[in-house]
Amino acid sequence: MVRTYGGAEVPNLLAVTYNSTQHVGQTIDGKFASLGVSTVGKLTFDALGQKVRVVHADAAQLSTVEASLRSMPGVLRVTTVHRLYPQRVSHPYLTNDPYFDGVPGSTPPLYQTASTVGQWDMHAIGLENAFAYSQANNGSGIVNSGALGSTSVRLAIIDTGEDVTQQDIADANVVRTQCFITNAAGTSQSVGTYVTDPDGHGTDVTGIAAAAANDRYGFVGAAGNVSLMLYRVFPTPDSNCSNPNTTDPQCATTSLDVASAINDAVANGANVINLSLGADGSTCSNGVDPDSTEGAAIQNAIAHNVIVVAASGNSSSSTVDPPGCDSGVIAAGASAYNDGQPNGSGYTGANTEYVASYSNYGSGSWGLVAPGGDPVSNDADNLHWVENLWTSTPWDPTDAGDCSVDPFGEVNLCRIWIAGTSMATPHIAGAAALVLSVNSAYQSPTAMKNLLCSTADNIGDPHQGCGRLNVYRAVAKAVGDPNLP
């Protein structure tokens, strides 16, 4: 998950939201000129009938500028712009490459043990059975080629960037790359197509969501072979970013950048958006995001029937972080597998699933959970982590994944052990994209949430929301299998 710390604000930036149906743009431009402020970014939320100008003002005149703008006819609100920071539950534990098939001789249901490589997380949600609908003679009498992921469906990942040189991403159908990064001073926003990932978080999320299927290499993603739209909204980190409590703006994105990426994804045909990010320490009021810029972008996306999936948060809270708590968003909490060995929640027993100790949750059917892992410090148990891709170009060499030749003789495949609601989110976003690959009738945030909730597994945890994701049952219902598992 990516989060803000205590609602950190970007100094001297104001987001001015105004009614686009009224002819106030020229008046606002004139007001900006008279106040001596400069425009940093512009956003249009056509489904909401709103526009936003993000402006920079000197600290000495900030309050005067804010008051003056609030008083203008047509201006709906003037708010601050916030920063968001990357977060992982614990320091990654590095390992060799895992495979969807597991090591030779691996057996269901997980195709993995505590000491062998594999993708228990994908098997826990039944991905191999969902994929089976793409194959003839699968036993159901139903064949749908989209069940391996259709390139007509577009999944957008908005994160720290993506290492497109990793073969599992290079083999995927990447249809758009874009970056939006506001500088630390808050005076300008850079826009381009450079998405190289100096952190690793975004590459990992992308691998979980949609690492190429059937490329005889590395991992498989929950969405199979859907098309990818890859976004970078974070600057290159510095030495302060290893501190989980940092407030260094170089370690953060802004709500302007996130909103810009969301808008771009919507404008370019995204069907599903993955947001492994959020604002720790705050929550929504009646489903309204406390950051109006981010909130407007998300509501605009939802108004276009784009499915938005966002992390619930990693602070063991009984409230879901924004934007996971935004109205219409599918919130993703983290589940974990209990194999009888010490885990992050201190649970005992074996062969059970539960909601991870760190995972935020809400009341009622606030969302659902998916595999995110729950390790203890320096945990050597493979089943306590989610294993997937990592960047080959980390800003901190000590935070590099394992890029050595793996046990299957593959080279240049960087991989890592990691845990968090960030990892749970792309399982759900990927599942949504896979569902759309077989049945476009679910291209509705409400319809998709209802489907994923109605087919989720009850793991008996009071914090599970509507249950733990079961992509097999979701796809089975979407293809119309009368023998719904």
C-alpha positions as CSV (number, residue, x, y, z in Angstrom):
1,M,0.0,0.0,0.0
2,V,1.1,3.6,-0.6
3,R,-0.1,6.1,2.0
4,T,0.2,9.6,3.4
5,Y,1.6,10.2,6.9
6,G,-0.9,12.1,9.0
7,G,-2.4,13.8,6.0
8,A,0.8,15.5,4.9
9,E,0.1,18.5,2.7
10,V,2.2,19.9,-0.2
11,P,3.3,23.4,0.9
12,N,1.9,26.3,-1.1
13,L,-0.3,24.2,-3.4
14,L,-4.1,24.8,-3.6
15,A,-6.6,22.8,-5.6
16,V,-9.4,25.1,-6.9
17,T,-12.5,23.1,-8.0
18,Y,-15.1,25.0,-10.0
19,N,-18.2,24.3,-12.0
20,S,-17.3,23.6,-15.6
21,T,-20.8,24.2,-16.8
22,Q,-20.5,27.9,-15.9
23,H,-18.2,30.1,-17.9
24,V,-15.9,30.9,-15.1
25,G,-12.5,29.7,-16.6
26,Q,-11.5,33.1,-18.0
27,T,-12.6,34.9,-14.8
28,I,-10.5,32.4,-12.7
29,D,-7.5,33.0,-15.0
30,G,-7.8,36.7,-14.5
31,K,-8.0,36.2,-10.7
32,F,-4.9,34.1,-10.8
33,A,-3.0,36.8,-12.7
34,S,-4.1,39.5,-10.2
35,L,-3.1,37.3,-7.2
36,G,0.3,36.5,-8.7
37,V,-0.2,32.7,-8.5
38,S,0.9,30.1,-11.1
39,T,-0.9,27.1,-12.4
40,V,0.8,23.8,-11.8
41,G,-1.8,21.4,-13.1
42,K,-5.3,21.3,-14.7
43,L,-7.8,18.5,-14.4
44,T,-11.2,18.0,-16.0
45,F,-13.8,15.7,-14.5
46,D,-16.4,15.7,-17.2
47,A,-18.9,13.3,-15.6
48,L,-19.0,15.5,-12.6
49,G,-19.2,18.8,-14.5
50,Q,-16.1,20.0,-12.6
51,K,-12.7,21.3,-13.3
52,V,-9.7,21.7,-11.0
53,R,-6.7,24.1,-11.2
54,V,-3.8,23.3,-8.9
55,V,-1.9,26.6,-8.2
56,H,1.2,27.5,-6.4
57,A,1.3,30.6,-4.1
58,D,4.0,32.0,-1.9
59,A,3.6,31.1,1.8
60,A,3.1,34.7,2.8
61,Q,0.1,35.2,0.7
62,L,-1.4,31.7,0.9
63,S,-4.3,32.5,3.3
64,T,-5.2,35.6,1.3
65,V,-5.2,33.8,-2.0
66,E,-7.3,31.0,-0.5
67,A,-9.9,33.4,0.9
68,S,-10.1,35.3,-2.3
69,L,-10.6,32.2,-4.5
70,R,-13.3,30.8,-2.2
71,S,-15.3,33.9,-2.6
72,M,-15.5,33.7,-6.4
73,P,-18.8,32.8,-8.1
74,G,-18.6,29.3,-9.6
75,V,-15.8,28.1,-7.3
76,L,-17.0,25.0,-5.4
77,R,-14.1,24.5,-3.0
78,V,-10.5,25.3,-2.4
79,T,-8.5,22.6,-0.7
80,T,-4.9,21.5,-0.1
81,V,-2.9,18.9,-2.1
82,H,-1.6,16.0,-0.2
83,R,1.4,13.7,-0.4
84,L,1.4,9.9,-0.3
85,Y,4.3,7.6,0.7
86,P,5.1,4.0,-0.2
87,Q,4.5,1.5,2.7
88,R,5.3,-2.1,3.1
89,V,4.4,-4.0,6.3
90,S,8.0,-5.2,6.9
91,H,11.2,-5.4,5.1
92,P,11.1,-7.8,2.2
93,Y,12.6,-11.2,2.6
94,L,14.3,-12.2,-0.6
95,T,14.0,-15.6,-2.2
96,N,14.5,-17.5,-5.5
97,D,11.9,-17.5,-8.3
98,P,8.5,-19.1,-7.6
99,Y,6.3,-20.6,-10.3
100,F,2.6,-21.0,-10.7
101,D,3.2,-24.7,-11.2
102,G,5.5,-24.9,-8.2
103,V,8.5,-27.3,-8.1
104,P,8.3,-30.7,-9.8
105,G,6.0,-32.9,-7.8
106,S,4.1,-30.1,-6.2
107,T,0.5,-31.0,-5.3
108,P,-2.7,-29.1,-4.9
109,P,-4.2,-27.2,-3.3
110,L,-1.3,-24.7,-2.9
111,Y,1.4,-26.3,-5.1
112,Q,3.8,-25.0,-2.5
113,T,5.1,-25.7,1.0
114,A,6.8,-23.5,3.6
115,S,10.2,-24.4,2.1
116,T,9.5,-24.6,-1.6
117,V,8.7,-21.9,-4.2
118,G,5.3,-21.3,-5.7
119,Q,2.3,-19.0,-5.9
120,W,0.1,-20.2,-3.0
121,D,-1.7,-16.9,-3.3
122,M,-3.0,-17.6,-6.8
123,H,-4.0,-21.1,-5.9
124,A,-5.8,-20.0,-2.7
125,I,-8.2,-17.9,-4.9
126,G,-8.6,-20.7,-7.4
127,L,-6.9,-19.1,-10.4
128,E,-6.0,-22.3,-12.1
129,N,-9.7,-23.3,-12.2
130,A,-10.7,-19.9,-13.6
131,F,-8.1,-20.3,-16.3
132,A,-9.5,-23.7,-17.2
133,Y,-12.5,-22.2,-18.8
134,S,-10.2,-21.1,-21.6
135,Q,-9.4,-24.7,-22.5
136,A,-11.4,-27.2,-24.4
137,N,-12.6,-30.3,-22.6
138,N,-12.3,-28.7,-19.2
139,G,-15.2,-30.7,-17.9
140,S,-17.7,-27.9,-17.6
141,G,-19.1,-27.9,-21.1
142,I,-18.2,-24.2,-21.3
143,V,-15.2,-22.8,-23.2
144,N,-14.4,-19.1,-23.2
145,S,-11.1,-18.0,-24.6
146,G,-11.2,-14.8,-22.5
147,A,-10.7,-16.8,-19.4
148,L,-7.0,-16.6,-19.9
149,G,-7.3,-12.8,-20.0
150,S,-8.5,-10.8,-23.1
151,T,-6.3,-8.0,-24.6
152,S,-9.5,-6.0,-25.2
153,V,-9.7,-5.4,-21.4
154,R,-7.4,-2.6,-20.1
155,L,-6.0,-2.7,-16.5
156,A,-4.3,0.4,-15.2
157,I,-1.7,0.3,-12.5
158,I,-0.9,3.6,-10.8
159,D,2.1,3.3,-8.6
160,T,5.9,3.9,-8.2
161,G,6.5,2.9,-11.8
162,E,7.0,-0.4,-13.6
163,D,10.1,-2.2,-14.7
164,V,9.1,-2.9,-18.3
165,T,12.4,-4.8,-18.9
166,Q,11.3,-7.6,-16.7
167,Q,10.3,-10.4,-19.1
168,D,6.9,-11.1,-17.4
169,I,6.0,-7.4,-18.1
170,A,7.7,-7.2,-21.4
171,D,5.8,-10.3,-22.6
172,A,2.5,-8.7,-21.5
173,N,0.4,-6.4,-23.8
174,V,1.4,-3.0,-22.5
175,V,-0.7,-0.4,-24.4
176,R,0.2,2.8,-22.5
177,T,3.0,4.1,-20.2
178,Q,2.7,7.5,-18.6
179,C,4.1,9.4,-15.7
180,F,2.9,12.4,-13.7
181,I,5.3,13.8,-11.1
182,T,5.1,17.1,-9.2
183,N,8.4,18.4,-8.0
184,A,9.3,18.6,-4.3
185,A,8.9,22.4,-4.3
186,G,5.4,22.0,-5.7
187,T,6.0,24.5,-8.5
188,S,5.6,22.3,-11.5
189,Q,4.3,18.9,-12.7
190,S,6.3,16.8,-15.2
191,V,4.4,14.7,-17.7
192,G,5.9,12.0,-19.9
193,T,6.1,8.3,-20.8
194,Y,9.0,7.4,-18.5
195,V,7.9,4.7,-16.0
196,T,11.1,3.1,-14.9
197,D,10.6,1.9,-11.3
198,P,13.3,3.0,-8.8
199,D,11.3,1.5,-5.9
200,G,10.0,-1.9,-6.8
201,H,6.5,-1.5,-5.3
202,G,4.9,-0.8,-8.7
203,T,6.7,-3.6,-10.4
204,D,5.6,-6.1,-7.8
205,V,1.9,-4.9,-7.9
206,T,2.0,-5.2,-11.7
207,G,3.4,-8.7,-11.6
208,I,0.7,-9.9,-9.1
209,A,-2.0,-8.3,-11.3
210,A,-0.9,-9.3,-14.7
211,A,2.4,-11.0,-15.2
212,A,2.2,-12.6,-18.6
213,A,0.5,-16.0,-18.7
214,N,1.9,-18.9,-20.8
215,D,5.2,-17.2,-21.6
216,R,7.1,-20.1,-20.1
217,Y,8.8,-17.7,-17.7
218,G,8.4,-16.6,-14.1
219,F,5.1,-15.7,-12.6
220,V,1.5,-15.6,-13.7
221,G,-0.8,-12.6,-12.8
222,A,-4.4,-12.8,-11.6
223,A,-5.7,-11.1,-14.8
224,G,-3.8,-13.4,-17.2
225,N,-3.1,-11.7,-20.5
226,V,-5.2,-8.5,-20.3
227,S,-3.7,-5.2,-21.7
228,L,-1.8,-3.1,-19.3
229,M,-1.7,0.7,-18.8
230,L,1.3,1.5,-16.6
231,Y,1.6,4.7,-14.6
232,R,4.4,6.2,-12.5
233,V,3.4,9.0,-10.0
234,F,6.4,8.9,-7.7
235,P,9.7,10.7,-8.0
236,T,13.1,9.0,-7.6
237,P,13.5,8.3,-3.9
238,D,16.4,9.5,-1.8
239,S,18.2,8.2,1.3
240,N,15.4,9.3,3.6
241,C,12.9,6.9,2.0
242,S,14.1,3.9,3.9
243,N,12.5,5.4,7.0
244,P,8.9,4.3,7.2
245,N,7.9,7.5,9.0
246,T,9.6,9.8,6.6
247,T,7.9,13.1,5.6
248,D,10.4,13.7,2.8
249,P,8.4,14.9,-0.3
250,Q,10.9,13.1,-2.5
251,C,9.5,9.8,-1.1
252,A,5.9,10.8,-2.0
253,T,3.4,11.4,-4.7
254,T,0.7,14.0,-4.6
255,S,-3.1,13.8,-5.0
256,L,-2.6,15.9,-8.1
257,D,-0.4,13.3,-9.7
258,V,-2.7,10.4,-8.7
259,A,-5.7,12.3,-10.0
260,S,-3.9,13.1,-13.3
261,A,-3.1,9.4,-13.8
262,I,-6.7,8.3,-13.0
263,N,-8.0,10.9,-15.5
264,D,-5.5,9.8,-18.2
265,A,-6.5,6.1,-17.6
266,V,-10.2,6.9,-17.9
267,A,-9.6,9.0,-21.0
268,N,-7.7,6.2,-22.6
269,G,-10.1,3.4,-22.1
270,A,-9.2,1.8,-18.8
271,N,-11.7,-0.8,-17.6
272,V,-10.1,-1.4,-14.2
273,I,-7.8,0.8,-12.1
274,N,-5.5,-0.6,-9.3
275,L,-4.6,1.8,-6.5
276,S,-2.3,0.2,-4.0
277,L,-2.2,3.5,-2.1
278,G,-4.0,5.4,0.5
279,A,-4.0,8.1,3.2
280,D,-3.1,6.5,6.6
281,G,-4.5,8.3,9.6
282,S,-7.7,9.6,7.9
283,T,-10.9,8.1,6.6
284,C,-13.9,9.0,4.6
285,S,-17.0,10.8,5.8
286,N,-20.1,9.0,4.3
287,G,-18.0,7.7,1.5
288,V,-16.4,11.1,0.6
289,D,-12.7,11.3,0.2
290,P,-11.0,13.9,2.5
291,D,-8.9,15.0,-0.5
292,S,-11.2,16.6,-3.0
293,T,-8.8,16.3,-5.9
294,E,-8.3,12.6,-5.5
295,G,-11.9,12.1,-4.6
296,A,-13.2,13.9,-7.7
297,A,-10.9,11.8,-10.0
298,I,-12.2,8.6,-8.5
299,Q,-15.8,9.6,-8.7
300,N,-15.3,10.7,-12.2
301,A,-13.8,7.3,-13.0
302,I,-16.7,5.5,-11.3
303,A,-19.2,7.7,-13.2
304,H,-17.6,6.3,-16.4
305,N,-18.2,2.8,-15.1
306,V,-14.5,2.2,-14.5
307,I,-13.9,-0.3,-11.7
308,V,-11.5,1.1,-9.0
309,V,-9.9,-1.2,-6.5
310,A,-7.9,0.4,-3.6
311,A,-6.0,-0.9,-0.6
312,S,-7.8,-0.8,2.8
313,G,-4.6,0.2,4.7
314,N,-1.9,-1.4,6.8
315,S,-2.3,0.0,10.3
316,S,-4.6,-2.6,11.9
317,S,-7.4,0.0,12.0
318,S,-11.1,-0.6,12.1
319,T,-11.6,2.1,9.5
320,V,-10.6,1.8,5.8
321,D,-8.2,4.4,4.5
322,P,-9.1,6.7,1.5
323,P,-9.4,6.1,-1.3
324,G,-10.5,2.6,-0.3
325,C,-13.3,4.1,1.7
326,D,-14.5,6.3,-1.2
327,S,-18.1,5.6,-2.4
328,G,-18.1,3.1,-5.2
329,V,-14.5,1.9,-4.7
330,I,-13.8,-1.8,-4.0
331,A,-11.6,-1.9,-0.9
332,A,-9.0,-4.6,-0.6
333,G,-7.9,-6.0,2.7
334,A,-5.2,-8.7,3.1
335,S,-5.7,-12.3,4.0
336,A,-3.0,-14.8,5.1
337,Y,-2.4,-18.5,5.2
338,N,-1.8,-20.3,8.5
339,D,0.3,-23.3,8.1
340,G,1.0,-23.9,11.8
341,Q,4.2,-21.9,11.9
342,P,4.6,-18.6,13.8
343,N,3.1,-15.8,11.8
344,G,2.5,-12.1,12.2
345,S,-0.8,-12.5,14.0
346,G,0.4,-15.2,16.4
347,Y,-2.3,-17.6,15.3
348,T,-1.9,-21.4,15.8
349,G,-3.4,-24.3,14.0
350,A,-2.9,-25.2,10.3
351,N,-4.4,-25.1,6.9
352,T,-6.6,-22.1,7.6
353,E,-6.9,-18.6,6.3
354,Y,-7.5,-15.4,8.3
355,V,-7.3,-11.6,7.9
356,A,-3.7,-10.4,8.3
357,S,-2.8,-8.7,11.5
358,Y,-1.9,-5.3,9.9
359,S,-4.9,-5.2,7.5
360,N,-7.5,-2.4,8.0
361,Y,-11.1,-3.3,7.8
362,G,-14.5,-1.7,8.2
363,S,-18.0,-2.7,9.3
364,G,-20.3,-4.9,7.4
365,S,-19.5,-5.6,3.7
366,W,-16.9,-2.8,3.5
367,G,-15.0,-4.7,0.8
368,L,-13.2,-8.1,0.6
369,V,-9.8,-9.6,1.3
370,A,-7.3,-11.3,-0.9
371,P,-3.8,-12.9,-0.2
372,G,-1.4,-10.4,1.2
373,G,0.7,-12.5,3.6
374,D,1.5,-12.0,7.3
375,P,5.2,-12.7,8.1
376,V,7.2,-12.3,11.3
377,S,10.5,-10.6,11.2
378,N,13.0,-12.4,8.9
379,D,10.4,-15.1,8.2
380,A,11.8,-18.0,6.2
381,D,8.3,-19.5,5.7
382,N,7.4,-19.1,2.0
383,L,3.7,-19.4,2.8
384,H,3.7,-16.3,4.9
385,W,4.7,-14.0,2.0
386,V,3.5,-13.1,-1.4
387,E,6.2,-13.8,-4.0
388,N,6.4,-11.9,-7.3
389,L,8.4,-9.5,-9.4
390,W,10.7,-6.7,-8.3
391,T,12.6,-3.9,-10.1
392,S,16.0,-4.5,-11.6
393,T,16.9,-0.8,-11.1
394,P,16.3,0.0,-7.3
395,W,17.4,3.4,-6.1
396,D,18.9,1.7,-3.0
397,P,21.1,-1.3,-3.9
398,T,20.3,-2.9,-0.5
399,D,16.6,-2.9,-1.5
400,A,17.3,-5.0,-4.6
401,G,15.4,-8.1,-5.3
402,D,17.0,-11.4,-6.0
403,C,18.0,-11.2,-9.7
404,S,20.3,-14.3,-9.6
405,V,19.8,-17.4,-11.8
406,D,16.7,-19.1,-10.2
407,P,16.3,-22.8,-9.4
408,F,14.8,-23.4,-12.9
409,G,17.8,-21.8,-14.7
410,E,16.1,-18.6,-15.6
411,V,18.2,-15.5,-15.8
412,N,17.4,-11.8,-15.2
413,L,14.2,-12.5,-13.3
414,C,14.1,-10.2,-10.3
415,R,11.8,-11.4,-7.5
416,I,11.0,-10.8,-3.9
417,W,9.0,-11.8,-0.8
418,I,6.7,-9.1,0.3
419,A,3.4,-8.6,2.3
420,G,0.7,-5.9,2.6
421,T,-2.7,-4.8,1.4
422,S,-0.8,-3.4,-1.6
423,M,-0.3,-7.1,-2.6
424,A,-3.9,-8.0,-1.9
425,T,-5.2,-5.2,-4.1
426,P,-3.9,-6.4,-7.5
427,H,-5.3,-9.9,-6.8
428,I,-8.8,-8.3,-6.7
429,A,-8.2,-5.8,-9.6
430,G,-6.7,-8.6,-11.7
431,A,-9.7,-10.8,-10.9
432,A,-12.1,-8.0,-12.0
433,A,-10.2,-7.7,-15.3
434,L,-10.4,-11.4,-15.8
435,V,-14.2,-11.4,-15.2
436,L,-14.5,-8.6,-17.8
437,S,-12.5,-10.7,-20.2
438,V,-15.3,-13.3,-20.2
439,N,-18.4,-11.1,-19.6
440,S,-18.4,-7.3,-20.3
441,A,-21.8,-7.0,-18.5
442,Y,-19.9,-6.6,-15.3
443,Q,-18.4,-3.3,-16.4
444,S,-20.0,-1.5,-13.5
445,P,-18.5,-0.8,-10.1
446,T,-21.6,-2.0,-8.4
447,A,-22.1,-5.1,-10.5
448,M,-18.5,-6.1,-10.1
449,K,-18.5,-5.7,-6.3
450,N,-21.7,-7.6,-6.0
451,L,-20.3,-10.4,-8.1
452,L,-17.0,-10.6,-6.2
453,C,-18.8,-10.5,-2.9
454,S,-21.4,-13.1,-3.8
455,T,-18.7,-15.5,-4.9
456,A,-16.2,-14.9,-2.1
457,D,-15.2,-17.5,0.4
458,N,-16.2,-17.2,4.0
459,I,-13.0,-17.7,6.0
460,G,-14.7,-17.2,9.3
461,D,-12.9,-14.0,10.2
462,P,-15.0,-11.0,11.5
463,H,-12.7,-8.6,9.6
464,Q,-13.1,-10.2,6.2
465,G,-15.8,-7.9,4.8
466,C,-17.8,-9.9,2.4
467,G,-15.2,-12.7,2.3
468,R,-11.9,-13.8,0.7
469,L,-11.7,-13.4,-3.1
470,N,-12.5,-16.6,-5.1
471,V,-11.7,-15.8,-8.8
472,Y,-12.7,-19.3,-9.8
473,R,-16.3,-18.9,-8.6
474,A,-16.5,-15.3,-9.9
475,V,-15.5,-16.4,-13.4
476,A,-17.7,-19.5,-13.2
477,K,-20.7,-17.3,-12.5
478,A,-19.7,-14.8,-15.2
479,V,-19.5,-17.5,-17.9
480,G,-22.8,-18.9,-16.7
481,D,-21.6,-22.3,-15.4
482,P,-24.8,-23.9,-14.0
483,N,-22.6,-26.0,-11.7
484,L,-21.3,-23.1,-9.8
485,P,-18.6,-24.4,-7.4
